[in-house]
């Protein structure tokens, strides 16, 4: 039997059409209807864990970012966020 040592594993993550990884955060884009942007309300946004309902404020501007804490990439000390870019 050989000596004990470290094992290193390299993981390559393929690009996805819906999600982008930035550090420990996951970024996705959600199109809003003009009515959702003006009036606000609840919308569903896709996450790695399924769909999640989030509240949109009335008067939301295009390219606003809505952050959902704790739905990003986990590490030893914290978990990143999901950032939804809201576009019209």
Jmol script that loads the backbone (N, CA, C; Angstrom):
load data "model"
ATOM      1  N   UNK A   1       0.842  -1.177   0.000  1.00  0.00           N
ATOM      2  CA  UNK A   1       0.000   0.000   0.000  1.00  0.00           C
ATOM      3  C   UNK A   1       0.888   1.242   0.000  1.00  0.00           C
ATOM      4  N   UNK A   2       0.468   2.280  -0.752  1.00  0.00           N
ATOM      5  CA  UNK A   2       1.271   3.481  -0.891  1.00  0.00           C
ATOM      6  C   UNK A   2       1.072   4.458   0.252  1.00  0.00           C
ATOM      7  N   UNK A   3       1.793   5.552   0.164  1.00  0.00           N
ATOM      8  CA  UNK A   3       1.723   6.615   1.158  1.00  0.00           C
ATOM      9  C   UNK A   3       0.412   7.388   1.055  1.00  0.00           C
ATOM     10  N   UNK A   4      -0.067   7.877   2.190  1.00  0.00           N
ATOM     11  CA  UNK A   4      -1.261   8.730   2.195  1.00  0.00           C
ATOM     12  C   UNK A   4      -0.900  10.077   1.568  1.00  0.00           C
ATOM     13  N   UNK A   5      -1.836  10.661   0.844  1.00  0.00           N
ATOM     14  CA  UNK A   5      -1.582  11.948   0.192  1.00  0.00           C
ATOM     15  C   UNK A   5      -2.880  12.661  -0.111  1.00  0.00           C
ATOM     16  N   UNK A   6      -2.775  13.722  -0.865  1.00  0.00           N
ATOM     17  CA  UNK A   6      -3.940  14.519  -1.225  1.00  0.00           C
ATOM     18  C   UNK A   6      -4.469  14.082  -2.590  1.00  0.00           C
ATOM     19  N   UNK A   7      -5.768  14.166  -2.759  1.00  0.00           N
ATOM     20  CA  UNK A   7      -6.411  13.889  -4.034  1.00  0.00           C
ATOM     21  C   UNK A   7      -6.989  15.203  -4.545  1.00  0.00           C
ATOM     22  N   UNK A   8      -6.612  15.607  -5.737  1.00  0.00           N
ATOM     23  CA  UNK A   8      -7.117  16.836  -6.342  1.00  0.00           C
ATOM     24  C   UNK A   8      -8.049  16.462  -7.483  1.00  0.00           C
ATOM     25  N   UNK A   9      -9.223  17.084  -7.499  1.00  0.00           N
ATOM     26  CA  UNK A   9     -10.200  16.843  -8.555  1.00  0.00           C
ATOM     27  C   UNK A   9     -10.498  18.174  -9.232  1.00  0.00           C
ATOM     28  N   UNK A  10     -10.392  18.202 -10.545  1.00  0.00           N
ATOM     29  CA  UNK A  10     -10.702  19.411 -11.310  1.00  0.00           C
ATOM     30  C   UNK A  10     -12.062  19.212 -11.974  1.00  0.00           C
ATOM     31  N   UNK A  11     -12.957  20.184 -11.775  1.00  0.00           N
ATOM     32  CA  UNK A  11     -14.302  20.105 -12.336  1.00  0.00           C
ATOM     33  C   UNK A  11     -14.470  21.233 -13.344  1.00  0.00           C
ATOM     34  N   UNK A  12     -14.857  20.891 -14.551  1.00  0.00           N
ATOM     35  CA  UNK A  12     -15.187  21.885 -15.567  1.00  0.00           C
ATOM     36  C   UNK A  12     -16.699  21.977 -15.665  1.00  0.00           C
ATOM     37  N   UNK A  13     -17.219  23.187 -15.602  1.00  0.00           N
ATOM     38  CA  UNK A  13     -18.664  23.396 -15.669  1.00  0.00           C
ATOM     39  C   UNK A  13     -19.009  23.925 -17.059  1.00  0.00           C
ATOM     40  N   UNK A  14     -19.919  23.227 -17.719  1.00  0.00           N
ATOM     41  CA  UNK A  14     -20.337  23.633 -19.050  1.00  0.00           C
ATOM     42  C   UNK A  14     -21.255  24.852 -18.978  1.00  0.00           C
ATOM     43  N   UNK A  15     -21.241  25.665 -20.030  1.00  0.00           N
ATOM     44  CA  UNK A  15     -22.132  26.820 -20.087  1.00  0.00           C
ATOM     45  C   UNK A  15     -23.569  26.342 -20.194  1.00  0.00           C
ATOM     46  N   UNK A  16     -24.473  27.116 -19.631  1.00  0.00           N
ATOM     47  CA  UNK A  16     -25.890  26.804 -19.624  1.00  0.00           C
ATOM     48  C   UNK A  16     -26.641  27.952 -20.291  1.00  0.00           C
ATOM     49  N   UNK A  17     -27.738  27.665 -20.963  1.00  0.00           N
ATOM     50  CA  UNK A  17     -28.525  28.703 -21.628  1.00  0.00           C
ATOM     51  C   UNK A  17     -29.210  29.624 -20.634  1.00  0.00           C
ATOM     52  N   UNK A  18     -29.553  29.087 -19.478  1.00  0.00           N
ATOM     53  CA  UNK A  18     -30.372  29.832 -18.529  1.00  0.00           C
ATOM     54  C   UNK A  18     -29.593  30.437 -17.356  1.00  0.00           C
ATOM     55  N   UNK A  19     -28.534  29.787 -16.920  1.00  0.00           N
ATOM     56  CA  UNK A  19     -27.805  30.222 -15.735  1.00  0.00           C
ATOM     57  C   UNK A  19     -26.348  30.543 -16.062  1.00  0.00           C
ATOM     58  N   UNK A  20     -25.807  31.521 -15.344  1.00  0.00           N
ATOM     59  CA  UNK A  20     -24.388  31.880 -15.462  1.00  0.00           C
ATOM     60  C   UNK A  20     -23.811  31.936 -14.050  1.00  0.00           C
ATOM     61  N   UNK A  21     -22.605  31.459 -13.872  1.00  0.00           N
ATOM     62  CA  UNK A  21     -21.975  31.470 -12.554  1.00  0.00           C
ATOM     63  C   UNK A  21     -20.991  32.637 -12.484  1.00  0.00           C
ATOM     64  N   UNK A  22     -21.134  33.447 -11.448  1.00  0.00           N
ATOM     65  CA  UNK A  22     -20.206  34.549 -11.188  1.00  0.00           C
ATOM     66  C   UNK A  22     -19.761  34.428  -9.737  1.00  0.00           C
ATOM     67  N   UNK A  23     -18.556  33.881  -9.544  1.00  0.00           N
ATOM     68  CA  UNK A  23     -18.089  33.613  -8.176  1.00  0.00           C
ATOM     69  C   UNK A  23     -18.952  32.534  -7.562  1.00  0.00           C
ATOM     70  N   UNK A  24     -19.583  32.831  -6.439  1.00  0.00           N
ATOM     71  CA  UNK A  24     -20.503  31.889  -5.795  1.00  0.00           C
ATOM     72  C   UNK A  24     -21.962  32.205  -6.105  1.00  0.00           C
ATOM     73  N   UNK A  25     -22.192  33.231  -6.930  1.00  0.00           N
ATOM     74  CA  UNK A  25     -23.553  33.617  -7.289  1.00  0.00           C
ATOM     75  C   UNK A  25     -23.958  32.976  -8.605  1.00  0.00           C
ATOM     76  N   UNK A  26     -25.250  32.718  -8.737  1.00  0.00           N
ATOM     77  CA  UNK A  26     -25.822  32.223  -9.978  1.00  0.00           C
ATOM     78  C   UNK A  26     -26.699  33.336 -10.532  1.00  0.00           C
ATOM     79  N   UNK A  27     -26.516  33.646 -11.815  1.00  0.00           N
ATOM     80  CA  UNK A  27     -27.246  34.744 -12.450  1.00  0.00           C
ATOM     81  C   UNK A  27     -28.152  34.179 -13.532  1.00  0.00           C
ATOM     82  N   UNK A  28     -29.396  34.650 -13.565  1.00  0.00           N
ATOM     83  CA  UNK A  28     -30.345  34.265 -14.594  1.00  0.00           C
ATOM     84  C   UNK A  28     -31.124  35.503 -15.016  1.00  0.00           C
ATOM     85  N   UNK A  29     -31.746  35.451 -16.180  1.00  0.00           N
ATOM     86  CA  UNK A  29     -32.532  36.574 -16.679  1.00  0.00           C
ATOM     87  C   UNK A  29     -33.994  36.149 -16.772  1.00  0.00           C
ATOM     88  N   UNK A  30     -34.875  37.031 -16.328  1.00  0.00           N
ATOM     89  CA  UNK A  30     -36.316  36.775 -16.374  1.00  0.00           C
ATOM     90  C   UNK A  30     -36.974  37.941 -17.096  1.00  0.00           C
ATOM     91  N   UNK A  31     -37.716  37.647 -18.156  1.00  0.00           N
ATOM     92  CA  UNK A  31     -38.447  38.691 -18.873  1.00  0.00           C
ATOM     93  C   UNK A  31     -39.745  38.992 -18.132  1.00  0.00           C
ATOM     94  N   UNK A  32     -40.008  40.284 -17.960  1.00  0.00           N
ATOM     95  CA  UNK A  32     -41.248  40.727 -17.341  1.00  0.00           C
ATOM     96  C   UNK A  32     -42.186  41.264 -18.416  1.00  0.00           C
ATOM     97  N   UNK A  33     -43.474  41.103 -18.186  1.00  0.00           N
ATOM     98  CA  UNK A  33     -44.423  41.787 -19.057  1.00  0.00           C
ATOM     99  C   UNK A  33     -44.462  43.247 -18.632  1.00  0.00           C
ATOM    100  N   UNK A  34     -44.956  44.090 -19.488  1.00  0.00           N
ATOM    101  CA  UNK A  34     -45.051  45.515 -19.159  1.00  0.00           C
ATOM    102  C   UNK A  34     -45.939  45.709 -17.929  1.00  0.00           C
ATOM    103  N   UNK A  35     -46.968  44.868 -17.793  1.00  0.00           N
ATOM    104  CA  UNK A  35     -47.877  44.980 -16.651  1.00  0.00           C
ATOM    105  C   UNK A  35     -47.184  44.584 -15.344  1.00  0.00           C
ATOM    106  N   UNK A  36     -46.364  43.524 -15.380  1.00  0.00           N
ATOM    107  CA  UNK A  36     -45.616  43.118 -14.189  1.00  0.00           C
ATOM    108  C   UNK A  36     -44.646  44.215 -13.764  1.00  0.00           C
ATOM    109  N   UNK A  37     -43.983  44.838 -14.736  1.00  0.00           N
ATOM    110  CA  UNK A  37     -43.012  45.892 -14.428  1.00  0.00           C
ATOM    111  C   UNK A  37     -43.710  47.115 -13.833  1.00  0.00           C
ATOM    112  N   UNK A  38     -44.844  47.494 -14.380  1.00  0.00           N
ATOM    113  CA  UNK A  38     -45.544  48.692 -13.911  1.00  0.00           C
ATOM    114  C   UNK A  38     -46.260  48.448 -12.588  1.00  0.00           C
ATOM    115  N   UNK A  39     -47.002  47.341 -12.501  1.00  0.00           N
ATOM    116  CA  UNK A  39     -47.859  47.097 -11.342  1.00  0.00           C
ATOM    117  C   UNK A  39     -47.185  46.311 -10.223  1.00  0.00           C
ATOM    118  N   UNK A  40     -46.098  45.612 -10.542  1.00  0.00           N
ATOM    119  CA  UNK A  40     -45.461  44.759  -9.542  1.00  0.00           C
ATOM    120  C   UNK A  40     -46.257  43.488  -9.336  1.00  0.00           C
ATOM    121  N   UNK A  41     -45.916  42.740  -8.319  1.00  0.00           N
ATOM    122  CA  UNK A  41     -46.619  41.492  -8.012  1.00  0.00           C
ATOM    123  C   UNK A  41     -45.646  40.349  -7.837  1.00  0.00           C
ATOM    124  N   UNK A  42     -46.171  39.136  -7.857  1.00  0.00           N
ATOM    125  CA  UNK A  42     -45.357  37.938  -7.699  1.00  0.00           C
ATOM    126  C   UNK A  42     -45.098  37.298  -9.052  1.00  0.00           C
ATOM    127  N   UNK A  43     -43.860  36.868  -9.267  1.00  0.00           N
ATOM    128  CA  UNK A  43     -43.508  36.121 -10.475  1.00  0.00           C
ATOM    129  C   UNK A  43     -42.754  34.876 -10.052  1.00  0.00           C
ATOM    130  N   UNK A  44     -42.662  33.918 -10.954  1.00  0.00           N
ATOM    131  CA  UNK A  44     -41.860  32.724 -10.703  1.00  0.00           C
ATOM    132  C   UNK A  44     -40.545  32.854 -11.445  1.00  0.00           C
ATOM    133  N   UNK A  45     -39.468  32.500 -10.763  1.00  0.00           N
ATOM    134  CA  UNK A  45     -38.143  32.525 -11.366  1.00  0.00           C
ATOM    135  C   UNK A  45     -37.537  31.137 -11.210  1.00  0.00           C
ATOM    136  N   UNK A  46     -36.862  30.665 -12.248  1.00  0.00           N
ATOM    137  CA  UNK A  46     -36.231  29.346 -12.196  1.00  0.00           C
ATOM    138  C   UNK A  46     -34.965  29.408 -11.357  1.00  0.00           C
ATOM    139  N   UNK A  47     -34.764  28.381 -10.538  1.00  0.00           N
ATOM    140  CA  UNK A  47     -33.552  28.233  -9.745  1.00  0.00           C
ATOM    141  C   UNK A  47     -33.006  26.835  -9.990  1.00  0.00           C
ATOM    142  N   UNK A  48     -31.853  26.534  -9.455  1.00  0.00           N
ATOM    143  CA  UNK A  48     -31.318  25.177  -9.562  1.00  0.00           C
ATOM    144  C   UNK A  48     -32.132  24.188  -8.738  1.00  0.00           C
ATOM    145  N   UNK A  49     -32.969  24.705  -7.845  1.00  0.00           N
ATOM    146  CA  UNK A  49     -33.780  23.872  -6.953  1.00  0.00           C
ATOM    147  C   UNK A  49     -35.237  23.852  -7.369  1.00  0.00           C
ATOM    148  N   UNK A  50     -35.544  24.297  -8.581  1.00  0.00           N
ATOM    149  CA  UNK A  50     -36.927  24.377  -9.050  1.00  0.00           C
ATOM    150  C   UNK A  50     -37.374  25.831  -9.135  1.00  0.00           C
ATOM    151  N   UNK A  51     -38.664  26.046  -9.247  1.00  0.00           N
ATOM    152  CA  UNK A  51     -39.195  27.401  -9.366  1.00  0.00           C
ATOM    153  C   UNK A  51     -39.369  28.037  -7.990  1.00  0.00           C
ATOM    154  N   UNK A  52     -39.205  29.365  -7.943  1.00  0.00           N
ATOM    155  CA  UNK A  52     -39.349  30.105  -6.681  1.00  0.00           C
ATOM    156  C   UNK A  52     -40.172  31.355  -6.970  1.00  0.00           C
ATOM    157  N   UNK A  53     -41.155  31.624  -6.129  1.00  0.00           N
ATOM    158  CA  UNK A  53     -41.946  32.846  -6.236  1.00  0.00           C
ATOM    159  C   UNK A  53     -41.181  33.998  -5.615  1.00  0.00           C
ATOM    160  N   UNK A  54     -41.089  35.104  -6.340  1.00  0.00           N
ATOM    161  CA  UNK A  54     -40.462  36.310  -5.795  1.00  0.00           C
ATOM    162  C   UNK A  54     -41.381  37.497  -6.040  1.00  0.00           C
ATOM    163  N   UNK A  55     -41.286  38.476  -5.162  1.00  0.00           N
ATOM    164  CA  UNK A  55     -42.122  39.673  -5.251  1.00  0.00           C
ATOM    165  C   UNK A  55     -41.368  40.754  -6.018  1.00  0.00           C
ATOM    166  N   UNK A  56     -42.058  41.345  -6.972  1.00  0.00           N
ATOM    167  CA  UNK A  56     -41.512  42.435  -7.783  1.00  0.00           C
ATOM    168  C   UNK A  56     -42.204  43.729  -7.357  1.00  0.00           C
ATOM    169  N   UNK A  57     -41.421  44.761  -7.111  1.00  0.00           N
ATOM    170  CA  UNK A  57     -41.986  46.058  -6.727  1.00  0.00           C
ATOM    171  C   UNK A  57     -42.609  46.728  -7.942  1.00  0.00           C
ATOM    172  N   UNK A  58     -43.638  47.525  -7.699  1.00  0.00           N
ATOM    173  CA  UNK A  58     -44.229  48.278  -8.804  1.00  0.00           C
ATOM    174  C   UNK A  58     -43.217  49.299  -9.323  1.00  0.00           C
ATOM    175  N   UNK A  59     -43.255  49.533 -10.619  1.00  0.00           N
ATOM    176  CA  UNK A  59     -42.318  50.471 -11.231  1.00  0.00           C
ATOM    177  C   UNK A  59     -40.923  49.901 -11.430  1.00  0.00           C
ATOM    178  N   UNK A  60     -40.794  48.583 -11.459  1.00  0.00           N
ATOM    179  CA  UNK A  60     -39.484  47.950 -11.644  1.00  0.00           C
ATOM    180  C   UNK A  60     -38.908  48.317 -13.009  1.00  0.00           C
ATOM    181  N   UNK A  61     -37.679  48.773 -13.017  1.00  0.00           N
ATOM    182  CA  UNK A  61     -37.007  49.174 -14.250  1.00  0.00           C
ATOM    183  C   UNK A  61     -36.365  47.966 -14.928  1.00  0.00           C
ATOM    184  N   UNK A  62     -36.229  48.042 -16.239  1.00  0.00           N
ATOM    185  CA  UNK A  62     -35.555  46.992 -16.991  1.00  0.00           C
ATOM    186  C   UNK A  62     -34.108  46.878 -16.520  1.00  0.00           C
ATOM    187  N   UNK A  63     -33.606  45.682 -16.469  1.00  0.00           N
ATOM    188  CA  UNK A  63     -32.254  45.334 -16.020  1.00  0.00           C
ATOM    189  C   UNK A  63     -32.042  45.534 -14.521  1.00  0.00           C
ATOM    190  N   UNK A  64     -33.130  45.629 -13.756  1.00  0.00           N
ATOM    191  CA  UNK A  64     -33.017  45.613 -12.296  1.00  0.00           C
ATOM    192  C   UNK A  64     -32.580  44.218 -11.872  1.00  0.00           C
ATOM    193  N   UNK A  65     -31.904  44.140 -10.740  1.00  0.00           N
ATOM    194  CA  UNK A  65     -31.440  42.843 -10.236  1.00  0.00           C
ATOM    195  C   UNK A  65     -32.163  42.524  -8.943  1.00  0.00           C
ATOM    196  N   UNK A  66     -32.781  41.358  -8.899  1.00  0.00           N
ATOM    197  CA  UNK A  66     -33.463  40.872  -7.702  1.00  0.00           C
ATOM    198  C   UNK A  66     -32.606  39.752  -7.121  1.00  0.00           C
ATOM    199  N   UNK A  67     -32.174  39.893  -5.872  1.00  0.00           N
ATOM    200  CA  UNK A  67     -31.297  38.909  -5.235  1.00  0.00           C
ATOM    201  C   UNK A  67     -32.093  38.020  -4.295  1.00  0.00           C
ATOM    202  N   UNK A  68     -31.901  36.715  -4.438  1.00  0.00           N
ATOM    203  CA  UNK A  68     -32.504  35.731  -3.533  1.00  0.00           C
ATOM    204  C   UNK A  68     -31.347  35.068  -2.796  1.00  0.00           C
ATOM    205  N   UNK A  69     -31.221  35.355  -1.512  1.00  0.00           N
ATOM    206  CA  UNK A  69     -30.092  34.864  -0.710  1.00  0.00           C
ATOM    207  C   UNK A  69     -30.100  33.349  -0.564  1.00  0.00           C
ATOM    208  N   UNK A  70     -28.895  32.784  -0.591  1.00  0.00           N
ATOM    209  CA  UNK A  70     -28.717  31.372  -0.264  1.00  0.00           C
ATOM    210  C   UNK A  70     -29.046  30.382  -1.365  1.00  0.00           C
ATOM    211  N   UNK A  71     -29.302  30.845  -2.590  1.00  0.00           N
ATOM    212  CA  UNK A  71     -29.613  29.909  -3.672  1.00  0.00           C
ATOM    213  C   UNK A  71     -28.502  29.839  -4.711  1.00  0.00           C
ATOM    214  N   UNK A  72     -27.282  30.196  -4.306  1.00  0.00           N
ATOM    215  CA  UNK A  72     -26.135  30.135  -5.200  1.00  0.00           C
ATOM    216  C   UNK A  72     -25.301  28.892  -4.960  1.00  0.00           C
ATOM    217  N   UNK A  73     -24.004  29.016  -5.224  1.00  0.00           N
ATOM    218  CA  UNK A  73     -23.065  27.905  -5.078  1.00  0.00           C
ATOM    219  C   UNK A  73     -22.567  27.853  -3.632  1.00  0.00           C
ATOM    220  N   UNK A  74     -22.699  26.699  -2.968  1.00  0.00           N
ATOM    221  CA  UNK A  74     -22.213  26.590  -1.593  1.00  0.00           C
ATOM    222  C   UNK A  74     -20.697  26.451  -1.522  1.00  0.00           C
ATOM    223  N   UNK A  75     -20.122  26.945  -0.440  1.00  0.00           N
ATOM    224  CA  UNK A  75     -18.701  26.734  -0.153  1.00  0.00           C
ATOM    225  C   UNK A  75     -18.606  26.236   1.284  1.00  0.00           C
ATOM    226  N   UNK A  76     -17.401  26.155   1.814  1.00  0.00           N
ATOM    227  CA  UNK A  76     -17.228  25.699   3.201  1.00  0.00           C
ATOM    228  C   UNK A  76     -17.815  26.678   4.208  1.00  0.00           C
ATOM    229  N   UNK A  77     -17.812  27.963   3.876  1.00  0.00           N
ATOM    230  CA  UNK A  77     -18.205  28.983   4.858  1.00  0.00           C
ATOM    231  C   UNK A  77     -19.506  29.710   4.548  1.00  0.00           C
ATOM    232  N   UNK A  78     -19.952  29.708   3.301  1.00  0.00           N
ATOM    233  CA  UNK A  78     -21.194  30.406   2.965  1.00  0.00           C
ATOM    234  C   UNK A  78     -21.751  29.870   1.651  1.00  0.00           C
ATOM    235  N   UNK A  79     -22.979  30.292   1.343  1.00  0.00           N
ATOM    236  CA  UNK A  79     -23.610  29.947   0.074  1.00  0.00           C
ATOM    237  C   UNK A  79     -23.887  31.235  -0.684  1.00  0.00           C
ATOM    238  N   UNK A  80     -23.583  31.250  -1.956  1.00  0.00           N
ATOM    239  CA  UNK A  80     -23.826  32.425  -2.783  1.00  0.00           C
ATOM    240  C   UNK A  80     -25.312  32.673  -2.981  1.00  0.00           C
ATOM    241  N   UNK A  81     -25.628  33.680  -3.787  1.00  0.00           N
ATOM    242  CA  UNK A  81     -27.009  34.091  -4.014  1.00  0.00           C
ATOM    243  C   UNK A  81     -27.423  33.813  -5.442  1.00  0.00           C
ATOM    244  N   UNK A  82     -28.743  33.802  -5.658  1.00  0.00           N
ATOM    245  CA  UNK A  82     -29.298  33.788  -7.003  1.00  0.00           C
ATOM    246  C   UNK A  82     -29.620  35.236  -7.352  1.00  0.00           C
ATOM    247  N   UNK A  83     -29.140  35.700  -8.487  1.00  0.00           N
ATOM    248  CA  UNK A  83     -29.412  37.071  -8.914  1.00  0.00           C
ATOM    249  C   UNK A  83     -30.206  36.998 -10.212  1.00  0.00           C
ATOM    250  N   UNK A  84     -31.436  37.493 -10.142  1.00  0.00           N
ATOM    251  CA  UNK A  84     -32.301  37.515 -11.313  1.00  0.00           C
ATOM    252  C   UNK A  84     -32.262  38.894 -11.942  1.00  0.00           C
ATOM    253  N   UNK A  85     -31.864  38.955 -13.209  1.00  0.00           N
ATOM    254  CA  UNK A  85     -31.892  40.214 -13.938  1.00  0.00           C
ATOM    255  C   UNK A  85     -33.273  40.302 -14.576  1.00  0.00           C
ATOM    256  N   UNK A  86     -34.015  41.326 -14.228  1.00  0.00           N
ATOM    257  CA  UNK A  86     -35.385  41.486 -14.702  1.00  0.00           C
ATOM    258  C   UNK A  86     -35.370  42.390 -15.922  1.00  0.00           C
ATOM    259  N   UNK A  87     -35.802  41.860 -17.042  1.00  0.00           N
ATOM    260  CA  UNK A  87     -35.785  42.648 -18.281  1.00  0.00           C
ATOM    261  C   UNK A  87     -37.178  42.702 -18.881  1.00  0.00           C
ATOM    262  N   UNK A  88     -37.390  43.718 -19.716  1.00  0.00           N
ATOM    263  CA  UNK A  88     -38.699  43.860 -20.390  1.00  0.00           C
ATOM    264  C   UNK A  88     -38.606  43.380 -21.804  1.00  0.00           C
TER     265      UNK A  88
END
end "model"
wireframe off; spacefill off
backbone 0.3
color backbone group
